[in-house]
Amino acid sequence: MNDVCIRVTISGNVQGVGFREATRKKATPMGITGYAKNLADGRVQVKACGDEEAVNRLLQWLHKGPERAQVTDVAVTELPLELPLHFTIR
């Protein structure tokens, strides 16, 4: 098991469509910790930490997001490994 931590910034119609809650519901059963938060410019930022395979599966899902979302861009930054205890909405 190889743990990783990434920050993902998602652009498009991603606020007001349940993106953060859907991300938490997707991440938690996979053992992924971190957060999802709205940014002032209309994007959503996700920090995802955990097993590399699980984080990659969540990243694939973030390219689409929940049903009402329209994702236009996804930017990924690798972060130093840190394993928060939970996945939270900020």
PyMOL Python script that loads the backbone (N, CA, C, O; Angstrom):
from pymol import cmd

cmd.read_pdbstr("""\
ATOM      1  N   MET A   1       0.843  -1.185   0.000  1.00  0.00           N
ATOM      2  CA  MET A   1       0.000   0.000   0.000  1.00  0.00           C
ATOM      3  C   MET A   1       0.882   1.241   0.000  1.00  0.00           C
ATOM      4  O   MET A   1       1.759   1.396   0.850  1.00  0.00           O
ATOM      5  N   ASN A   2       0.638   2.118  -0.966  1.00  0.00           N
ATOM      6  CA  ASN A   2       1.421   3.341  -1.093  1.00  0.00           C
ATOM      7  C   ASN A   2       0.489   4.529  -0.903  1.00  0.00           C
ATOM      8  O   ASN A   2      -0.410   4.751  -1.713  1.00  0.00           O
ATOM      9  N   ASP A   3       0.699   5.292   0.163  1.00  0.00           N
ATOM     10  CA  ASP A   3      -0.167   6.439   0.440  1.00  0.00           C
ATOM     11  C   ASP A   3       0.330   7.682  -0.273  1.00  0.00           C
ATOM     12  O   ASP A   3       1.533   7.915  -0.393  1.00  0.00           O
ATOM     13  N   VAL A   4      -0.627   8.479  -0.747  1.00  0.00           N
ATOM     14  CA  VAL A   4      -0.327   9.734  -1.437  1.00  0.00           C
ATOM     15  C   VAL A   4      -1.289  10.807  -0.947  1.00  0.00           C
ATOM     16  O   VAL A   4      -2.288  10.517  -0.289  1.00  0.00           O
ATOM     17  N   CYS A   5      -0.966  12.046  -1.281  1.00  0.00           N
ATOM     18  CA  CYS A   5      -1.812  13.179  -0.934  1.00  0.00           C
ATOM     19  C   CYS A   5      -1.780  14.157  -2.112  1.00  0.00           C
ATOM     20  O   CYS A   5      -0.708  14.549  -2.572  1.00  0.00           O
ATOM     21  N   ILE A   6      -2.963  14.545  -2.594  1.00  0.00           N
ATOM     22  CA  ILE A   6      -3.046  15.483  -3.716  1.00  0.00           C
ATOM     23  C   ILE A   6      -4.052  16.592  -3.411  1.00  0.00           C
ATOM     24  O   ILE A   6      -4.962  16.426  -2.599  1.00  0.00           O
ATOM     25  N   ARG A   7      -3.862  17.722  -4.084  1.00  0.00           N
ATOM     26  CA  ARG A   7      -4.850  18.803  -4.067  1.00  0.00           C
ATOM     27  C   ARG A   7      -5.383  18.923  -5.480  1.00  0.00           C
ATOM     28  O   ARG A   7      -4.621  19.003  -6.443  1.00  0.00           O
ATOM     29  N   VAL A   8      -6.712  18.934  -5.593  1.00  0.00           N
ATOM     30  CA  VAL A   8      -7.369  18.970  -6.895  1.00  0.00           C
ATOM     31  C   VAL A   8      -8.251  20.215  -6.940  1.00  0.00           C
ATOM     32  O   VAL A   8      -9.050  20.451  -6.033  1.00  0.00           O
ATOM     33  N   THR A   9      -8.102  21.002  -7.992  1.00  0.00           N
ATOM     34  CA  THR A   9      -8.943  22.174  -8.179  1.00  0.00           C
ATOM     35  C   THR A   9      -9.822  21.921  -9.395  1.00  0.00           C
ATOM     36  O   THR A   9      -9.331  21.704 -10.503  1.00  0.00           O
ATOM     37  N   ILE A  10     -11.147  21.953  -9.163  1.00  0.00           N
ATOM     38  CA  ILE A  10     -12.112  21.595 -10.191  1.00  0.00           C
ATOM     39  C   ILE A  10     -12.850  22.839 -10.650  1.00  0.00           C
ATOM     40  O   ILE A  10     -13.398  23.578  -9.832  1.00  0.00           O
ATOM     41  N   SER A  11     -12.865  23.073 -11.959  1.00  0.00           N
ATOM     42  CA  SER A  11     -13.536  24.240 -12.543  1.00  0.00           C
ATOM     43  C   SER A  11     -14.776  23.798 -13.300  1.00  0.00           C
ATOM     44  O   SER A  11     -14.904  22.635 -13.685  1.00  0.00           O
ATOM     45  N   GLY A  12     -15.686  24.737 -13.508  1.00  0.00           N
ATOM     46  CA  GLY A  12     -16.914  24.475 -14.254  1.00  0.00           C
ATOM     47  C   GLY A  12     -18.115  24.855 -13.404  1.00  0.00           C
ATOM     48  O   GLY A  12     -18.011  25.701 -12.516  1.00  0.00           O
ATOM     49  N   ASN A  13     -19.250  24.230 -13.674  1.00  0.00           N
ATOM     50  CA  ASN A  13     -20.444  24.434 -12.860  1.00  0.00           C
ATOM     51  C   ASN A  13     -20.365  23.424 -11.719  1.00  0.00           C
ATOM     52  O   ASN A  13     -20.950  22.343 -11.789  1.00  0.00           O
ATOM     53  N   VAL A  14     -19.632  23.794 -10.667  1.00  0.00           N
ATOM     54  CA  VAL A  14     -19.327  22.841  -9.601  1.00  0.00           C
ATOM     55  C   VAL A  14     -19.775  23.315  -8.215  1.00  0.00           C
ATOM     56  O   VAL A  14     -19.621  22.580  -7.239  1.00  0.00           O
ATOM     57  N   GLN A  15     -20.322  24.520  -8.114  1.00  0.00           N
ATOM     58  CA  GLN A  15     -20.862  24.978  -6.838  1.00  0.00           C
ATOM     59  C   GLN A  15     -22.384  25.006  -6.934  1.00  0.00           C
ATOM     60  O   GLN A  15     -22.948  25.312  -7.984  1.00  0.00           O
ATOM     61  N   GLY A  16     -23.039  24.681  -5.817  1.00  0.00           N
ATOM     62  CA  GLY A  16     -24.491  24.664  -5.803  1.00  0.00           C
ATOM     63  C   GLY A  16     -25.102  23.425  -6.440  1.00  0.00           C
ATOM     64  O   GLY A  16     -26.299  23.396  -6.724  1.00  0.00           O
ATOM     65  N   VAL A  17     -24.285  22.403  -6.666  1.00  0.00           N
ATOM     66  CA  VAL A  17     -24.774  21.165  -7.287  1.00  0.00           C
ATOM     67  C   VAL A  17     -24.497  19.939  -6.412  1.00  0.00           C
ATOM     68  O   VAL A  17     -24.627  18.807  -6.877  1.00  0.00           O
ATOM     69  N   GLY A  18     -24.114  20.158  -5.144  1.00  0.00           N
ATOM     70  CA  GLY A  18     -23.837  19.057  -4.233  1.00  0.00           C
ATOM     71  C   GLY A  18     -22.471  18.425  -4.415  1.00  0.00           C
ATOM     72  O   GLY A  18     -22.256  17.285  -4.005  1.00  0.00           O
ATOM     73  N   PHE A  19     -21.545  19.153  -5.027  1.00  0.00           N
ATOM     74  CA  PHE A  19     -20.227  18.588  -5.348  1.00  0.00           C
ATOM     75  C   PHE A  19     -19.457  18.175  -4.097  1.00  0.00           C
ATOM     76  O   PHE A  19     -18.915  17.071  -4.036  1.00  0.00           O
ATOM     77  N   ARG A  20     -19.409  19.056  -3.102  1.00  0.00           N
ATOM     78  CA  ARG A  20     -18.615  18.752  -1.894  1.00  0.00           C
ATOM     79  C   ARG A  20     -19.169  17.543  -1.152  1.00  0.00           C
ATOM     80  O   ARG A  20     -18.409  16.657  -0.760  1.00  0.00           O
ATOM     81  N   GLU A  21     -20.477  17.494  -0.956  1.00  0.00           N
ATOM     82  CA  GLU A  21     -21.093  16.374  -0.235  1.00  0.00           C
ATOM     83  C   GLU A  21     -20.936  15.071  -1.022  1.00  0.00           C
ATOM     84  O   GLU A  21     -20.646  14.027  -0.437  1.00  0.00           O
ATOM     85  N   ALA A  22     -21.123  15.126  -2.328  1.00  0.00           N
ATOM     86  CA  ALA A  22     -20.950  13.928  -3.157  1.00  0.00           C
ATOM     87  C   ALA A  22     -19.507  13.428  -3.091  1.00  0.00           C
ATOM     88  O   ALA A  22     -19.263  12.222  -3.079  1.00  0.00           O
ATOM     89  N   THR A  23     -18.557  14.358  -3.048  1.00  0.00           N
ATOM     90  CA  THR A  23     -17.143  13.977  -2.950  1.00  0.00           C
ATOM     91  C   THR A  23     -16.868  13.306  -1.609  1.00  0.00           C
ATOM     92  O   THR A  23     -16.164  12.297  -1.556  1.00  0.00           O
ATOM     93  N   ARG A  24     -17.416  13.855  -0.525  1.00  0.00           N
ATOM     94  CA  ARG A  24     -17.231  13.249   0.791  1.00  0.00           C
ATOM     95  C   ARG A  24     -17.826  11.840   0.808  1.00  0.00           C
ATOM     96  O   ARG A  24     -17.210  10.913   1.333  1.00  0.00           O
ATOM     97  N   LYS A  25     -19.010  11.680   0.241  1.00  0.00           N
ATOM     98  CA  LYS A  25     -19.667  10.358   0.216  1.00  0.00           C
ATOM     99  C   LYS A  25     -18.897   9.356  -0.632  1.00  0.00           C
ATOM    100  O   LYS A  25     -18.941   8.155  -0.365  1.00  0.00           O
ATOM    101  N   LYS A  26     -18.197   9.835  -1.645  1.00  0.00           N
ATOM    102  CA  LYS A  26     -17.391   8.964  -2.501  1.00  0.00           C
ATOM    103  C   LYS A  26     -16.073   8.601  -1.801  1.00  0.00           C
ATOM    104  O   LYS A  26     -15.633   7.453  -1.851  1.00  0.00           O
ATOM    105  N   ALA A  27     -15.451   9.589  -1.151  1.00  0.00           N
ATOM    106  CA  ALA A  27     -14.116   9.408  -0.571  1.00  0.00           C
ATOM    107  C   ALA A  27     -14.122   8.569   0.706  1.00  0.00           C
ATOM    108  O   ALA A  27     -13.256   7.716   0.896  1.00  0.00           O
ATOM    109  N   THR A  28     -15.088   8.810   1.569  1.00  0.00           N
ATOM    110  CA  THR A  28     -15.081   8.182   2.896  1.00  0.00           C
ATOM    111  C   THR A  28     -15.055   6.654   2.844  1.00  0.00           C
ATOM    112  O   THR A  28     -14.228   6.055   3.531  1.00  0.00           O
ATOM    113  N   PRO A  29     -15.921   5.989   2.061  1.00  0.00           N
ATOM    114  CA  PRO A  29     -15.872   4.518   2.030  1.00  0.00           C
ATOM    115  C   PRO A  29     -14.564   3.966   1.448  1.00  0.00           C
ATOM    116  O   PRO A  29     -14.207   2.814   1.696  1.00  0.00           O
ATOM    117  N   MET A  30     -13.860   4.786   0.681  1.00  0.00           N
ATOM    118  CA  MET A  30     -12.588   4.350   0.093  1.00  0.00           C
ATOM    119  C   MET A  30     -11.423   4.578   1.048  1.00  0.00           C
ATOM    120  O   MET A  30     -10.280   4.267   0.714  1.00  0.00           O
ATOM    121  N   GLY A  31     -11.703   5.120   2.240  1.00  0.00           N
ATOM    122  CA  GLY A  31     -10.646   5.366   3.210  1.00  0.00           C
ATOM    123  C   GLY A  31      -9.837   6.614   2.918  1.00  0.00           C
ATOM    124  O   GLY A  31      -8.749   6.790   3.466  1.00  0.00           O
ATOM    125  N   ILE A  32     -10.351   7.479   2.066  1.00  0.00           N
ATOM    126  CA  ILE A  32      -9.656   8.710   1.709  1.00  0.00           C
ATOM    127  C   ILE A  32     -10.024   9.794   2.712  1.00  0.00           C
ATOM    128  O   ILE A  32     -11.194   9.964   3.054  1.00  0.00           O
ATOM    129  N   THR A  33      -9.019  10.525   3.180  1.00  0.00           N
ATOM    130  CA  THR A  33      -9.246  11.636   4.087  1.00  0.00           C
ATOM    131  C   THR A  33      -8.827  12.936   3.405  1.00  0.00           C
ATOM    132  O   THR A  33      -8.143  12.924   2.382  1.00  0.00           O
ATOM    133  N   GLY A  34      -9.245  14.053   3.988  1.00  0.00           N
ATOM    134  CA  GLY A  34      -8.922  15.364   3.423  1.00  0.00           C
ATOM    135  C   GLY A  34     -10.116  16.278   3.548  1.00  0.00           C
ATOM    136  O   GLY A  34     -10.777  16.309   4.585  1.00  0.00           O
ATOM    137  N   TYR A  35     -10.400  17.034   2.482  1.00  0.00           N
ATOM    138  CA  TYR A  35     -11.532  17.960   2.525  1.00  0.00           C
ATOM    139  C   TYR A  35     -11.990  18.329   1.123  1.00  0.00           C
ATOM    140  O   TYR A  35     -11.299  18.087   0.134  1.00  0.00           O
ATOM    141  N   ALA A  36     -13.173  18.920   1.070  1.00  0.00           N
ATOM    142  CA  ALA A  36     -13.685  19.555  -0.147  1.00  0.00           C
ATOM    143  C   ALA A  36     -14.200  20.918   0.274  1.00  0.00           C
ATOM    144  O   ALA A  36     -14.936  21.030   1.254  1.00  0.00           O
ATOM    145  N   LYS A  37     -13.819  21.959  -0.463  1.00  0.00           N
ATOM    146  CA  LYS A  37     -14.295  23.296  -0.112  1.00  0.00           C
ATOM    147  C   LYS A  37     -14.534  24.120  -1.362  1.00  0.00           C
ATOM    148  O   LYS A  37     -13.884  23.932  -2.390  1.00  0.00           O
ATOM    149  N   ASN A  38     -15.492  25.047  -1.246  1.00  0.00           N
ATOM    150  CA  ASN A  38     -15.748  25.997  -2.319  1.00  0.00           C
ATOM    151  C   ASN A  38     -14.694  27.094  -2.275  1.00  0.00           C
ATOM    152  O   ASN A  38     -14.280  27.529  -1.200  1.00  0.00           O
ATOM    153  N   LEU A  39     -14.267  27.535  -3.448  1.00  0.00           N
ATOM    154  CA  LEU A  39     -13.360  28.676  -3.545  1.00  0.00           C
ATOM    155  C   LEU A  39     -14.161  29.901  -3.970  1.00  0.00           C
ATOM    156  O   LEU A  39     -15.202  29.776  -4.615  1.00  0.00           O
ATOM    157  N   ALA A  40     -13.677  31.070  -3.611  1.00  0.00           N
ATOM    158  CA  ALA A  40     -14.391  32.319  -3.895  1.00  0.00           C
ATOM    159  C   ALA A  40     -14.611  32.543  -5.393  1.00  0.00           C
ATOM    160  O   ALA A  40     -15.546  33.245  -5.779  1.00  0.00           O
ATOM    161  N   ASP A  41     -13.761  31.954  -6.243  1.00  0.00           N
ATOM    162  CA  ASP A  41     -13.861  32.170  -7.693  1.00  0.00           C
ATOM    163  C   ASP A  41     -14.808  31.184  -8.384  1.00  0.00           C
ATOM    164  O   ASP A  41     -14.886  31.163  -9.612  1.00  0.00           O
ATOM    165  N   GLY A  42     -15.531  30.365  -7.603  1.00  0.00           N
ATOM    166  CA  GLY A  42     -16.503  29.450  -8.196  1.00  0.00           C
ATOM    167  C   GLY A  42     -15.995  28.030  -8.396  1.00  0.00           C
ATOM    168  O   GLY A  42     -16.762  27.151  -8.791  1.00  0.00           O
ATOM    169  N   ARG A  43     -14.720  27.792  -8.132  1.00  0.00           N
ATOM    170  CA  ARG A  43     -14.172  26.442  -8.256  1.00  0.00           C
ATOM    171  C   ARG A  43     -14.343  25.683  -6.937  1.00  0.00           C
ATOM    172  O   ARG A  43     -14.690  26.275  -5.915  1.00  0.00           O
ATOM    173  N   VAL A  44     -14.100  24.388  -6.966  1.00  0.00           N
ATOM    174  CA  VAL A  44     -14.073  23.556  -5.771  1.00  0.00           C
ATOM    175  C   VAL A  44     -12.664  23.000  -5.631  1.00  0.00           C
ATOM    176  O   VAL A  44     -12.046  22.587  -6.613  1.00  0.00           O
ATOM    177  N   GLN A  45     -12.160  22.993  -4.395  1.00  0.00           N
ATOM    178  CA  GLN A  45     -10.839  22.432  -4.113  1.00  0.00           C
ATOM    179  C   GLN A  45     -11.019  21.194  -3.242  1.00  0.00           C
ATOM    180  O   GLN A  45     -11.771  21.205  -2.267  1.00  0.00           O
ATOM    181  N   VAL A  46     -10.320  20.134  -3.609  1.00  0.00           N
ATOM    182  CA  VAL A  46     -10.369  18.877  -2.866  1.00  0.00           C
ATOM    183  C   VAL A  46      -8.955  18.495  -2.481  1.00  0.00           C
ATOM    184  O   VAL A  46      -8.046  18.510  -3.311  1.00  0.00           O
ATOM    185  N   LYS A  47      -8.778  18.152  -1.214  1.00  0.00           N
ATOM    186  CA  LYS A  47      -7.526  17.537  -0.767  1.00  0.00           C
ATOM    187  C   LYS A  47      -7.862  16.089  -0.490  1.00  0.00           C
ATOM    188  O   LYS A  47      -8.765  15.799   0.294  1.00  0.00           O
ATOM    189  N   ALA A  48      -7.145  15.176  -1.125  1.00  0.00           N
ATOM    190  CA  ALA A  48      -7.413  13.747  -0.983  1.00  0.00           C
ATOM    191  C   ALA A  48      -6.132  13.028  -0.590  1.00  0.00           C
ATOM    192  O   ALA A  48      -5.124  13.101  -1.293  1.00  0.00           O
ATOM    193  N   CYS A  49      -6.185  12.330   0.547  1.00  0.00           N
ATOM    194  CA  CYS A  49      -5.029  11.605   1.047  1.00  0.00           C
ATOM    195  C   CYS A  49      -5.432  10.175   1.356  1.00  0.00           C
ATOM    196  O   CYS A  49      -6.506   9.924   1.903  1.00  0.00           O
ATOM    197  N   GLY A  50      -4.560   9.239   1.002  1.00  0.00           N
ATOM    198  CA  GLY A  50      -4.835   7.830   1.288  1.00  0.00           C
ATOM    199  C   GLY A  50      -4.122   6.933   0.300  1.00  0.00           C
ATOM    200  O   GLY A  50      -3.149   7.326  -0.342  1.00  0.00           O
ATOM    201  N   ASP A  51      -4.635   5.707   0.193  1.00  0.00           N
ATOM    202  CA  ASP A  51      -4.059   4.716  -0.698  1.00  0.00           C
ATOM    203  C   ASP A  51      -4.052   5.240  -2.136  1.00  0.00           C
ATOM    204  O   ASP A  51      -5.064   5.744  -2.621  1.00  0.00           O
ATOM    205  N   GLU A  52      -2.921   5.120  -2.806  1.00  0.00           N
ATOM    206  CA  GLU A  52      -2.759   5.681  -4.144  1.00  0.00           C
ATOM    207  C   GLU A  52      -3.831   5.208  -5.116  1.00  0.00           C
ATOM    208  O   GLU A  52      -4.350   6.005  -5.897  1.00  0.00           O
ATOM    209  N   GLU A  53      -4.166   3.936  -5.077  1.00  0.00           N
ATOM    210  CA  GLU A  53      -5.174   3.399  -5.991  1.00  0.00           C
ATOM    211  C   GLU A  53      -6.545   4.038  -5.725  1.00  0.00           C
ATOM    212  O   GLU A  53      -7.259   4.397  -6.662  1.00  0.00           O
ATOM    213  N   ALA A  54      -6.904   4.177  -4.455  1.00  0.00           N
ATOM    214  CA  ALA A  54      -8.182   4.788  -4.097  1.00  0.00           C
ATOM    215  C   ALA A  54      -8.210   6.265  -4.486  1.00  0.00           C
ATOM    216  O   ALA A  54      -9.214   6.753  -5.005  1.00  0.00           O
ATOM    217  N   VAL A  55      -7.122   6.965  -4.237  1.00  0.00           N
ATOM    218  CA  VAL A  55      -7.035   8.389  -4.596  1.00  0.00           C
ATOM    219  C   VAL A  55      -7.164   8.551  -6.108  1.00  0.00           C
ATOM    220  O   VAL A  55      -7.812   9.489  -6.573  1.00  0.00           O
ATOM    221  N   ASN A  56      -6.562   7.661  -6.872  1.00  0.00           N
ATOM    222  CA  ASN A  56      -6.673   7.730  -8.331  1.00  0.00           C
ATOM    223  C   ASN A  56      -8.104   7.466  -8.801  1.00  0.00           C
ATOM    224  O   ASN A  56      -8.566   8.087  -9.759  1.00  0.00           O
ATOM    225  N   ARG A  57      -8.814   6.538  -8.126  1.00  0.00           N
ATOM    226  CA  ARG A  57     -10.216   6.299  -8.468  1.00  0.00           C
ATOM    227  C   ARG A  57     -11.064   7.531  -8.176  1.00  0.00           C
ATOM    228  O   ARG A  57     -11.935   7.885  -8.971  1.00  0.00           O
ATOM    229  N   LEU A  58     -10.813   8.197  -7.029  1.00  0.00           N
ATOM    230  CA  LEU A  58     -11.541   9.420  -6.710  1.00  0.00           C
ATOM    231  C   LEU A  58     -11.211  10.508  -7.732  1.00  0.00           C
ATOM    232  O   LEU A  58     -12.102  11.241  -8.161  1.00  0.00           O
ATOM    233  N   LEU A  59      -9.959  10.618  -8.121  1.00  0.00           N
ATOM    234  CA  LEU A  59      -9.551  11.612  -9.108  1.00  0.00           C
ATOM    235  C   LEU A  59     -10.291  11.399 -10.430  1.00  0.00           C
ATOM    236  O   LEU A  59     -10.737  12.364 -11.049  1.00  0.00           O
ATOM    237  N   GLN A  60     -10.424  10.159 -10.861  1.00  0.00           N
ATOM    238  CA  GLN A  60     -11.186   9.869 -12.086  1.00  0.00           C
ATOM    239  C   GLN A  60     -12.618  10.363 -11.940  1.00  0.00           C
ATOM    240  O   GLN A  60     -13.164  10.971 -12.860  1.00  0.00           O
ATOM    241  N   TRP A  61     -13.230  10.103 -10.784  1.00  0.00           N
ATOM    242  CA  TRP A  61     -14.606  10.537 -10.544  1.00  0.00           C
ATOM    243  C   TRP A  61     -14.706  12.066 -10.540  1.00  0.00           C
ATOM    244  O   TRP A  61     -15.693  12.619 -11.026  1.00  0.00           O
ATOM    245  N   LEU A  62     -13.696  12.753  -9.997  1.00  0.00           N
ATOM    246  CA  LEU A  62     -13.722  14.221  -9.920  1.00  0.00           C
ATOM    247  C   LEU A  62     -13.761  14.861 -11.314  1.00  0.00           C
ATOM    248  O   LEU A  62     -14.228  15.991 -11.456  1.00  0.00           O
ATOM    249  N   HIS A  63     -13.284  14.167 -12.325  1.00  0.00           N
ATOM    250  CA  HIS A  63     -13.354  14.698 -13.690  1.00  0.00           C
ATOM    251  C   HIS A  63     -14.793  14.803 -14.193  1.00  0.00           C
ATOM    252  O   HIS A  63     -15.069  15.541 -15.139  1.00  0.00           O
ATOM    253  N   LYS A  64     -15.704  14.071 -13.565  1.00  0.00           N
ATOM    254  CA  LYS A  64     -17.114  14.104 -13.929  1.00  0.00           C
ATOM    255  C   LYS A  64     -17.940  14.750 -12.822  1.00  0.00           C
ATOM    256  O   LYS A  64     -18.776  15.613 -13.091  1.00  0.00           O
ATOM    257  N   GLY A  65     -17.707  14.331 -11.575  1.00  0.00           N
ATOM    258  CA  GLY A  65     -18.436  14.859 -10.434  1.00  0.00           C
ATOM    259  C   GLY A  65     -19.848  14.321 -10.350  1.00  0.00           C
ATOM    260  O   GLY A  65     -20.202  13.385 -11.067  1.00  0.00           O
ATOM    261  N   PRO A  66     -20.666  14.911  -9.471  1.00  0.00           N
ATOM    262  CA  PRO A  66     -22.048  14.453  -9.330  1.00  0.00           C
ATOM    263  C   PRO A  66     -22.877  14.805 -10.560  1.00  0.00           C
ATOM    264  O   PRO A  66     -22.437  15.557 -11.430  1.00  0.00           O
ATOM    265  N   GLU A  67     -24.062  14.256 -10.614  1.00  0.00           N
ATOM    266  CA  GLU A  67     -24.915  14.332 -11.804  1.00  0.00           C
ATOM    267  C   GLU A  67     -25.115  15.754 -12.338  1.00  0.00           C
ATOM    268  O   GLU A  67     -25.020  15.975 -13.545  1.00  0.00           O
ATOM    269  N   ARG A  68     -25.387  16.703 -11.468  1.00  0.00           N
ATOM    270  CA  ARG A  68     -25.699  18.070 -11.920  1.00  0.00           C
ATOM    271  C   ARG A  68     -24.468  18.926 -12.219  1.00  0.00           C
ATOM    272  O   ARG A  68     -24.601  20.038 -12.730  1.00  0.00           O
ATOM    273  N   ALA A  69     -23.289  18.429 -11.911  1.00  0.00           N
ATOM    274  CA  ALA A  69     -22.061  19.199 -12.152  1.00  0.00           C
ATOM    275  C   ALA A  69     -21.675  19.158 -13.625  1.00  0.00           C
ATOM    276  O   ALA A  69     -21.987  18.206 -14.340  1.00  0.00           O
ATOM    277  N   GLN A  70     -20.991  20.211 -14.061  1.00  0.00           N
ATOM    278  CA  GLN A  70     -20.390  20.242 -15.395  1.00  0.00           C
ATOM    279  C   GLN A  70     -18.930  20.651 -15.221  1.00  0.00           C
ATOM    280  O   GLN A  70     -18.614  21.836 -15.118  1.00  0.00           O
ATOM    281  N   VAL A  71     -18.061  19.671 -15.190  1.00  0.00           N
ATOM    282  CA  VAL A  71     -16.636  19.901 -14.965  1.00  0.00           C
ATOM    283  C   VAL A  71     -15.977  20.286 -16.276  1.00  0.00           C
ATOM    284  O   VAL A  71     -16.127  19.595 -17.284  1.00  0.00           O
ATOM    285  N   THR A  72     -15.238  21.407 -16.258  1.00  0.00           N
ATOM    286  CA  THR A  72     -14.539  21.854 -17.463  1.00  0.00           C
ATOM    287  C   THR A  72     -13.022  21.712 -17.352  1.00  0.00           C
ATOM    288  O   THR A  72     -12.329  21.639 -18.367  1.00  0.00           O
ATOM    289  N   ASP A  73     -12.500  21.671 -16.117  1.00  0.00           N
ATOM    290  CA  ASP A  73     -11.050  21.550 -15.951  1.00  0.00           C
ATOM    291  C   ASP A  73     -10.745  20.971 -14.575  1.00  0.00           C
ATOM    292  O   ASP A  73     -11.449  21.244 -13.603  1.00  0.00           O
ATOM    293  N   VAL A  74      -9.683  20.167 -14.508  1.00  0.00           N
ATOM    294  CA  VAL A  74      -9.225  19.579 -13.260  1.00  0.00           C
ATOM    295  C   VAL A  74      -7.711  19.761 -13.193  1.00  0.00           C
ATOM    296  O   VAL A  74      -6.979  19.276 -14.057  1.00  0.00           O
ATOM    297  N   ALA A  75      -7.251  20.463 -12.160  1.00  0.00           N
ATOM    298  CA  ALA A  75      -5.808  20.682 -11.968  1.00  0.00           C
ATOM    299  C   ALA A  75      -5.379  19.926 -10.716  1.00  0.00           C
ATOM    300  O   ALA A  75      -6.022  20.030  -9.671  1.00  0.00           O
ATOM    301  N   VAL A  76      -4.287  19.160 -10.823  1.00  0.00           N
ATOM    302  CA  VAL A  76      -3.825  18.309  -9.722  1.00  0.00           C
ATOM    303  C   VAL A  76      -2.426  18.737  -9.288  1.00  0.00           C
ATOM    304  O   VAL A  76      -1.543  18.963 -10.115  1.00  0.00           O
ATOM    305  N   THR A  77      -2.247  18.843  -7.976  1.00  0.00           N
ATOM    306  CA  THR A  77      -0.937  19.144  -7.392  1.00  0.00           C
ATOM    307  C   THR A  77      -0.628  18.068  -6.358  1.00  0.00           C
ATOM    308  O   THR A  77      -1.449  17.791  -5.483  1.00  0.00           O
ATOM    309  N   GLU A  78       0.562  17.457  -6.455  1.00  0.00           N
ATOM    310  CA  GLU A  78       0.966  16.496  -5.436  1.00  0.00           C
ATOM    311  C   GLU A  78       1.390  17.260  -4.198  1.00  0.00           C
ATOM    312  O   GLU A  78       2.041  18.300  -4.291  1.00  0.00           O
ATOM    313  N   LEU A  79       1.015  16.735  -3.026  1.00  0.00           N
ATOM    314  CA  LEU A  79       1.341  17.366  -1.755  1.00  0.00           C
ATOM    315  C   LEU A  79       2.209  16.428  -0.927  1.00  0.00           C
ATOM    316  O   LEU A  79       2.222  15.220  -1.162  1.00  0.00           O
ATOM    317  N   PRO A  80       2.938  16.986   0.049  1.00  0.00           N
ATOM    318  CA  PRO A  80       3.651  16.103   0.985  1.00  0.00           C
ATOM    319  C   PRO A  80       2.640  15.220   1.706  1.00  0.00           C
ATOM    320  O   PRO A  80       1.525  15.653   1.999  1.00  0.00           O
ATOM    321  N   LEU A  81       3.027  13.998   1.988  1.00  0.00           N
ATOM    322  CA  LEU A  81       2.114  13.048   2.601  1.00  0.00           C
ATOM    323  C   LEU A  81       1.708  13.513   3.993  1.00  0.00           C
ATOM    324  O   LEU A  81       2.547  13.822   4.840  1.00  0.00           O
ATOM    325  N   GLU A  82       0.415  13.552   4.200  1.00  0.00           N
ATOM    326  CA  GLU A  82      -0.179  13.879   5.489  1.00  0.00           C
ATOM    327  C   GLU A  82      -1.509  13.146   5.489  1.00  0.00           C
ATOM    328  O   GLU A  82      -2.250  13.205   4.508  1.00  0.00           O
ATOM    329  N   LEU A  83      -1.814  12.468   6.563  1.00  0.00           N
ATOM    330  CA  LEU A  83      -3.050  11.689   6.585  1.00  0.00           C
ATOM    331  C   LEU A  83      -4.001  12.249   7.642  1.00  0.00           C
ATOM    332  O   LEU A  83      -3.953  11.846   8.805  1.00  0.00           O
ATOM    333  N   PRO A  84      -4.872  13.187   7.230  1.00  0.00           N
ATOM    334  CA  PRO A  84      -5.874  13.690   8.168  1.00  0.00           C
ATOM    335  C   PRO A  84      -6.765  12.537   8.633  1.00  0.00           C
ATOM    336  O   PRO A  84      -6.819  11.492   7.984  1.00  0.00           O
ATOM    337  N   LEU A  85      -7.456  12.724   9.742  1.00  0.00           N
ATOM    338  CA  LEU A  85      -8.277  11.657  10.301  1.00  0.00           C
ATOM    339  C   LEU A  85      -9.573  11.434   9.563  1.00  0.00           C
ATOM    340  O   LEU A  85     -10.076  10.311   9.544  1.00  0.00           O
ATOM    341  N   HIS A  86     -10.144  12.480   8.944  1.00  0.00           N
ATOM    342  CA  HIS A  86     -11.467  12.390   8.336  1.00  0.00           C
ATOM    343  C   HIS A  86     -11.487  13.119   6.996  1.00  0.00           C
ATOM    344  O   HIS A  86     -10.529  13.803   6.635  1.00  0.00           O
ATOM    345  N   PHE A  87     -12.583  12.966   6.269  1.00  0.00           N
ATOM    346  CA  PHE A  87     -12.846  13.771   5.092  1.00  0.00           C
ATOM    347  C   PHE A  87     -13.927  14.764   5.479  1.00  0.00           C
ATOM    348  O   PHE A  87     -15.026  14.368   5.866  1.00  0.00           O
ATOM    349  N   THR A  88     -13.624  16.053   5.377  1.00  0.00           N
ATOM    350  CA  THR A  88     -14.541  17.082   5.842  1.00  0.00           C
ATOM    351  C   THR A  88     -14.954  18.009   4.711  1.00  0.00           C
ATOM    352  O   THR A  88     -14.315  18.074   3.662  1.00  0.00           O
ATOM    353  N   ILE A  89     -16.039  18.719   4.960  1.00  0.00           N
ATOM    354  CA  ILE A  89     -16.491  19.768   4.046  1.00  0.00           C
ATOM    355  C   ILE A  89     -16.182  21.082   4.726  1.00  0.00           C
ATOM    356  O   ILE A  89     -16.509  21.282   5.896  1.00  0.00           O
ATOM    357  N   ARG A  90     -15.550  21.977   3.988  1.00  0.00           N
ATOM    358  CA  ARG A  90     -15.196  23.283   4.556  1.00  0.00           C
ATOM    359  C   ARG A  90     -15.984  24.369   3.898  1.00  0.00           C
ATOM    360  O   ARG A  90     -15.826  25.541   4.241  1.00  0.00           O
TER     361      ARG A  90
END
""", "prot")
cmd.dss("prot")
cmd.show_as("cartoon", "prot")
cmd.util.cbc("prot")
cmd.orient("prot")
